[in-house]
């Protein structure tokens, strides 16, 4: 099978397209013919081993897994003898933040990981783009006591996390202010934003509105800058550790001192997130935003584009099989 192989950490150019052996599923695993994957921030972090301490999970000197890729959508081709929740022919999608090996024509994954059947109202490409950003967005919301009618500001509202967060917040009844650039104003309105701030024309931290929660889904602001926007008891959350990992430190001390705090949303319950995402897709309350699509053979260009930090939504990788099923 064709696969993108990574034998060392580094920039996208270290990735190589190679012919490798098709994996064989273990007793508790399924073999998936991958029809679509993505390149996302998690993949880019694994590729470069950033932050450095992530090497204790992904491999100290080189990646433990030679094939990267975290999001996937495809059809089950074979199952291990102990698999009971899936069957051959099921169309499935999912996500594994430790790496699923989806940048290949075939991959294996344990049936108890974060995978489920694809809703009938979406394509493989839409399914593949629906998990990573949405999982992190859902974790932002689960970490706070969100109530209908509360005001929430989303910085980075057109990224994979931000575009999902806007839709989820709308689903839960929040009043959403979205921060984006000029070209994406209509997009974020269509996702459900009640108010839009164009960061190319004004500094969102100077907004006169007060918010219950601020979700910095791109990690480009800080608690210090956003604190004046928070109501008493308000919460700031970021998808990034921040300068000198300050968000971890602030998450420890701000609940003790002051009346505004930082919560760092360590993601949990991947499987629960995927099932929630599937439910909202089926109800028509969530649709992943897709920016660009690249064939597997052009994945280096996809990584380079994602690393620029300017993508809108998700970048999808398409895989072609001689047998189209």
Order of alpha helices (4+ residues) and beta strands (2+ residues): beta-beta-beta-alpha-alpha-beta-beta-beta-beta-alpha-alpha-beta-alpha-beta-alpha-beta-beta-alpha-beta-alpha-beta-alpha-beta-alpha-beta
